[in-house]
Amino acid sequence: MGTISERKRKNGTTAFLAQIVIKRDGKIVHRENKTFDRRAIAEKWLVRREADLAKPNALHEQPGKTLADSIDKYVRTSQKAIGRTKTQVLNTIKNEYDIASMRCDEIDSQALVAFAEELSKRVSPQTAQNYMSHLGAIFSIARPAWGMPLDKQAHADAMAVTKRLGLTGRAANRERRPTLQELDALIDHFIQKAKYRKQSIPMEVIIPFALFSTRRQEEICTILWDDLDKEGKRILVRDMKNPGEKIGNNVWCDLPDPCLAIIETQTKTAPQIFPYNHRSISAAYTRACKFLEIKDLRFHDLRHEGTSRLFEMGYSIPHAAAVTGHRSWSSLKRYTHIRQVGDKYEGWKGCL
């Protein structure tokens, strides 16, 4: 009754078209098809649909909406920009995991736990947590908004179970902090590089700015001259990352004096203060660390170092949050054990 055929897309990838055709007395009484990125999922969909259609009066009923349908609906109708990462995750679930072909009314907590178990074979518990959380947004609104019978409580139950089983979980806090010697080596490396590559990204400036401002690399590259309040010593950080909505989360953050000094050295050639690609910054930093044999030091560790510095200087949690942009002060409680020892970066070569 069902067949699967391969088709080449314009972008060169292969699609698998699953088709079901039912005839009675030589006439077609039912036809449906669905396209998948993987043959295995197409085959499972065929088995499930053929079993459904074999039930009494099944041909008189409309086929149930699937999780893939709800994902498409969410991405298509969301008024808010949901972000590149979230869209990517949802599309991956839709195209690569069996649960996407299940009807909404079939998905219970056990199905979601099985999905998490499948995730655990490919990704870390932290990534699995992100996948489950992004699905949670759909489970929260599918029934009241579109009448798609996704069970919000089933998702909540599955989240509790997968956490207890260790299938999902938050990443452990990193404690890696750069030494002054490592930072000196990085800055000297980029200063030397700039002498013979005039168009290179000024990492010798961006590294101390990232540290003192506690800004992420993507945020650094999107800061606008128009969003600089020089007199108020603050900057508007647009679309700041947070556990809820990123898009539209614009936050005013205080700028420590070293950051203002660095900004004043920049030439206004574009709307952005640092008009560079954040991926290029990450790549340049990673290459330099490898070249200098600096082990296990990530660009994001500069944000951790900058936040630690604030507490070493005696900042309170509210005062530090005004710089870092943390909406929840609880995220900064991990720093409260740090002893007040002053500013070890006073007089450092990264300070202009």
C-alpha positions as CSV (number, residue, x, y, z in Angstrom):
1,M,0.0,0.0,0.0
2,G,2.9,2.4,0.8
3,T,6.0,3.2,-1.2
4,I,9.1,5.3,-0.7
5,S,10.9,7.1,-3.5
6,E,14.1,9.1,-3.4
7,R,14.2,12.6,-4.8
8,K,17.1,15.0,-5.3
9,R,16.5,18.5,-4.0
10,K,17.9,21.6,-5.8
11,N,20.5,21.9,-3.0
12,G,21.8,18.4,-3.7
13,T,20.4,16.7,-0.7
14,T,18.2,13.6,-0.9
15,A,14.5,13.6,0.2
16,F,12.4,10.5,0.8
17,L,8.8,10.7,-0.4
18,A,6.5,8.3,1.4
19,Q,3.2,7.7,-0.4
20,I,0.1,5.8,0.5
21,V,-2.5,5.0,-2.1
22,I,-5.6,3.0,-1.3
23,K,-7.9,1.7,-4.0
24,R,-11.4,0.2,-3.8
25,D,-12.9,-1.5,-6.9
26,G,-10.2,-0.1,-9.0
27,K,-10.7,3.5,-7.8
28,I,-8.4,5.6,-5.6
29,V,-10.3,6.3,-2.4
30,H,-7.4,7.7,-0.4
31,R,-4.0,9.2,-1.2
32,E,-1.5,11.0,1.1
33,N,2.2,11.6,1.1
34,K,4.9,13.1,3.3
35,T,8.5,14.0,2.7
36,F,11.3,13.1,5.1
37,D,15.1,13.7,5.2
38,R,15.8,10.1,6.4
39,R,14.5,6.8,5.0
40,A,14.2,5.2,8.4
41,I,11.7,7.9,9.6
42,A,9.8,7.6,6.3
43,E,9.5,3.9,6.8
44,K,8.2,4.3,10.4
45,W,5.7,6.8,9.3
46,L,4.4,4.4,6.6
47,V,4.0,1.6,9.2
48,R,2.1,3.9,11.6
49,R,-0.2,5.4,9.0
50,E,-1.0,2.0,7.4
51,A,-1.9,0.7,10.8
52,D,-4.1,3.7,11.4
53,L,-5.8,3.4,8.0
54,A,-6.5,-0.3,8.6
55,K,-8.8,0.6,11.5
56,P,-12.6,0.6,10.9
57,N,-13.9,3.9,9.5
58,A,-10.4,5.3,9.3
59,L,-10.8,6.5,5.8
60,H,-13.6,8.8,6.9
61,E,-11.4,10.5,9.5
62,Q,-8.9,13.2,9.0
63,P,-5.3,12.2,9.7
64,G,-4.1,13.5,13.0
65,K,-1.6,16.3,13.2
66,T,2.0,15.3,14.0
67,L,4.6,17.0,16.1
68,A,6.3,18.0,12.8
69,D,3.1,19.9,11.9
70,S,3.1,21.7,15.2
71,I,6.8,22.7,14.7
72,D,6.0,24.0,11.3
73,K,3.1,26.0,12.7
74,Y,5.1,27.4,15.5
75,V,8.0,28.5,13.2
76,R,5.6,29.9,10.6
77,T,3.2,31.8,12.9
78,S,5.4,33.1,15.7
79,Q,5.2,36.9,15.7
80,K,8.5,37.1,17.6
81,A,11.8,36.2,15.9
82,I,12.6,33.0,17.6
83,G,16.3,33.1,16.9
84,R,18.7,31.1,14.7
85,T,19.6,28.5,17.3
86,K,16.0,27.7,18.3
87,T,14.9,27.4,14.7
88,Q,17.8,25.1,14.0
89,V,17.1,22.8,16.9
90,L,13.4,22.5,16.0
91,N,14.2,21.7,12.4
92,T,16.7,19.1,13.5
93,I,14.0,17.5,15.7
94,K,11.5,17.6,12.8
95,N,13.9,16.1,10.2
96,E,16.0,13.7,12.1
97,Y,14.0,12.2,15.0
98,D,11.2,9.7,14.9
99,I,9.1,11.6,17.4
100,A,8.4,14.2,14.8
101,S,6.2,11.8,12.8
102,M,4.1,10.9,15.8
103,R,0.6,12.3,16.1
104,C,0.2,15.0,18.8
105,D,-2.3,12.9,20.7
106,E,0.1,10.0,20.8
107,I,2.9,11.8,22.4
108,D,3.0,11.1,26.2
109,S,5.7,11.4,28.7
110,Q,7.1,8.0,27.8
111,A,7.5,9.0,24.2
112,L,9.3,12.2,25.3
113,V,11.6,10.2,27.6
114,A,12.4,7.8,24.7
115,F,13.2,10.9,22.6
116,A,15.6,12.1,25.3
117,E,17.2,8.6,25.4
118,E,17.7,8.9,21.6
119,L,19.2,12.3,22.0
120,S,21.6,11.0,24.6
121,K,23.3,8.8,22.0
122,R,24.2,11.8,19.9
123,V,24.5,14.9,22.2
124,S,25.5,15.9,25.8
125,P,22.9,16.2,28.6
126,Q,23.3,19.9,28.3
127,T,22.4,20.0,24.6
128,A,19.5,17.5,25.2
129,Q,18.2,19.9,27.8
130,N,18.2,22.7,25.2
131,Y,16.3,20.4,22.8
132,M,13.7,19.5,25.4
133,S,13.3,23.1,26.5
134,H,12.7,24.4,23.0
135,L,10.1,21.7,22.5
136,G,8.5,22.9,25.7
137,A,7.6,26.3,24.1
138,I,5.5,24.4,21.5
139,F,3.8,22.1,24.1
140,S,2.8,25.2,26.1
141,I,0.8,26.8,23.3
142,A,-0.2,24.1,20.7
143,R,-3.5,23.1,22.4
144,P,-4.8,26.5,23.4
145,A,-3.6,28.3,20.3
146,W,-4.2,25.8,17.5
147,G,-6.2,22.9,18.9
148,M,-3.3,20.5,18.5
149,P,-3.5,18.0,21.4
150,L,0.1,18.2,22.7
151,D,0.1,17.5,26.4
152,K,1.9,20.2,28.4
153,Q,1.9,18.1,31.6
154,A,3.4,15.2,29.7
155,H,6.3,17.4,28.7
156,A,6.7,18.7,32.3
157,D,6.7,15.1,33.6
158,A,9.3,14.1,31.0
159,M,11.6,17.0,31.9
160,A,11.5,15.8,35.6
161,V,12.2,12.2,34.7
162,T,15.0,12.9,32.2
163,K,16.7,15.2,34.7
164,R,16.5,12.5,37.4
165,L,17.9,9.9,34.9
166,G,20.8,12.2,33.9
167,L,19.6,12.3,30.3
168,T,19.3,16.1,30.5
169,G,21.1,18.6,32.8
170,R,22.8,21.9,33.0
171,A,26.5,22.3,32.2
172,A,28.8,22.5,35.2
173,N,30.2,26.0,35.9
174,R,33.6,26.5,34.3
175,E,36.2,27.9,36.7
176,R,39.0,28.4,34.2
177,R,40.5,31.9,34.5
178,P,43.3,33.3,32.3
179,T,46.6,34.3,34.0
180,L,48.1,37.7,33.3
181,Q,51.0,35.9,31.6
182,E,48.5,34.2,29.2
183,L,46.8,37.4,28.4
184,D,50.1,39.2,27.9
185,A,51.1,36.5,25.4
186,L,47.8,36.8,23.5
187,I,48.0,40.5,23.3
188,D,51.7,40.5,22.2
189,H,50.9,37.9,19.6
190,F,48.1,40.0,18.0
191,I,50.2,43.2,18.2
192,Q,52.9,41.5,16.2
193,K,50.4,40.1,13.8
194,A,48.9,43.6,13.2
195,K,52.3,44.9,12.1
196,Y,52.3,42.8,8.9
197,R,48.6,42.3,8.5
198,K,47.0,45.8,8.6
199,Q,43.5,44.5,8.0
200,S,43.5,41.9,10.7
201,I,40.9,42.1,13.5
202,P,42.3,44.2,16.4
203,M,42.2,41.3,18.9
204,E,44.7,43.1,21.1
205,V,41.9,45.6,21.8
206,I,38.9,43.2,21.7
207,I,40.4,40.9,24.3
208,P,40.7,43.5,27.1
209,F,37.3,45.0,26.0
210,A,35.7,41.6,26.4
211,L,37.3,41.1,29.8
212,F,36.5,44.5,31.3
213,S,33.0,44.8,29.8
214,T,32.1,41.1,30.4
215,R,30.4,41.1,26.9
216,R,30.1,38.0,24.8
217,Q,31.7,38.0,21.4
218,E,28.5,38.3,19.5
219,E,27.4,41.2,21.7
220,I,30.7,43.0,21.1
221,C,30.2,42.9,17.3
222,T,26.7,44.4,17.5
223,I,27.3,47.3,19.8
224,L,26.4,50.5,18.0
225,W,27.9,54.0,18.3
226,D,24.3,55.3,18.6
227,D,23.8,53.1,21.6
228,L,26.8,54.5,23.5
229,D,25.9,56.8,26.4
230,K,29.3,58.3,27.1
231,E,28.2,60.6,29.8
232,G,26.2,57.9,31.6
233,K,29.1,55.4,31.1
234,R,26.8,52.8,29.7
235,I,26.0,51.0,26.5
236,L,22.7,49.4,25.1
237,V,23.3,45.7,24.4
238,R,20.8,44.5,21.9
239,D,19.3,41.0,21.8
240,M,21.3,39.9,24.9
241,K,21.3,36.2,25.5
242,N,19.0,35.0,28.3
243,P,17.2,31.8,29.2
244,G,13.9,33.1,27.8
245,E,13.7,35.3,24.8
246,K,16.8,36.7,23.2
247,I,15.3,38.7,20.4
248,G,14.3,42.1,21.6
249,N,16.0,41.7,25.0
250,N,17.8,45.0,24.9
251,V,19.7,45.8,28.1
252,W,21.6,49.0,29.3
253,C,24.9,47.9,30.8
254,D,27.4,50.0,32.7
255,L,30.8,50.4,31.1
256,P,33.9,50.3,33.3
257,D,36.4,53.0,32.7
258,P,38.9,50.8,30.7
259,C,36.1,50.0,28.2
260,L,35.4,53.7,27.6
261,A,39.1,54.3,27.1
262,I,39.2,51.5,24.5
263,I,36.1,52.8,22.7
264,E,37.7,56.2,22.4
265,T,40.6,54.7,20.4
266,Q,38.2,53.2,17.7
267,T,37.7,55.0,14.4
268,K,34.0,55.5,13.5
269,T,33.9,53.7,10.1
270,A,30.6,51.8,10.5
271,P,27.5,51.8,12.7
272,Q,29.1,49.2,14.9
273,I,31.9,50.2,17.3
274,F,33.6,46.9,16.5
275,P,32.4,46.0,12.9
276,Y,33.7,42.5,12.8
277,N,32.2,39.0,12.4
278,H,32.0,37.3,15.8
279,R,32.9,34.0,14.3
280,S,36.1,35.5,12.9
281,I,36.9,36.7,16.4
282,S,36.3,33.3,17.8
283,A,38.5,31.7,15.1
284,A,41.3,34.1,15.6
285,Y,41.3,33.6,19.3
286,T,41.2,29.8,19.1
287,R,44.1,29.8,16.6
288,A,46.2,32.1,18.8
289,C,45.7,29.9,21.9
290,K,46.7,26.8,19.9
291,F,49.8,28.6,18.5
292,L,50.8,29.8,21.9
293,E,50.0,26.4,23.5
294,I,47.5,27.9,25.9
295,K,45.4,25.0,27.0
296,D,41.6,25.0,27.6
297,L,41.1,28.8,27.4
298,R,37.9,29.8,25.7
299,F,36.8,33.3,24.6
300,H,33.8,33.1,26.9
301,D,36.2,32.6,29.9
302,L,37.0,36.3,29.5
303,R,33.4,37.1,30.6
304,H,33.9,34.8,33.7
305,E,37.2,36.5,34.4
306,G,35.7,40.0,34.0
307,T,32.9,39.1,36.4
308,S,35.3,37.7,38.9
309,R,37.3,40.9,38.7
310,L,34.3,42.9,39.7
311,F,33.8,40.9,42.9
312,E,37.5,41.1,43.7
313,M,37.1,44.9,43.5
314,G,34.3,44.7,46.0
315,Y,31.3,45.0,43.8
316,S,27.9,43.9,45.2
317,I,25.7,41.6,43.2
318,P,23.4,44.5,42.0
319,H,26.4,46.6,41.0
320,A,28.1,43.7,39.2
321,A,24.8,42.8,37.4
322,A,24.6,46.4,36.1
323,V,27.8,45.6,34.2
324,T,27.2,42.0,33.2
325,G,23.5,42.4,32.3
326,H,22.4,39.4,34.4
327,R,18.7,39.6,34.8
328,S,18.6,37.1,37.6
329,W,21.0,37.9,40.5
330,S,21.0,34.2,41.4
331,S,23.4,33.6,38.5
332,L,26.0,35.7,40.2
333,K,25.8,34.0,43.6
334,R,28.6,31.6,42.5
335,Y,31.0,34.7,42.7
336,T,30.1,35.8,46.2
337,H,32.8,33.6,47.7
338,I,35.6,35.6,45.9
339,R,37.8,37.5,48.3
340,Q,38.1,41.3,47.9
341,V,41.7,41.8,46.8
342,G,41.5,44.9,44.6
343,D,42.0,45.2,40.9
344,K,44.9,43.0,39.7
345,Y,44.6,44.6,36.3
346,E,45.5,48.1,37.5
347,G,48.4,49.2,35.3
348,W,48.1,46.2,33.0
349,K,49.1,46.7,29.4
350,G,45.5,45.9,28.2
351,C,44.4,49.1,30.1
352,L,44.7,52.1,27.8
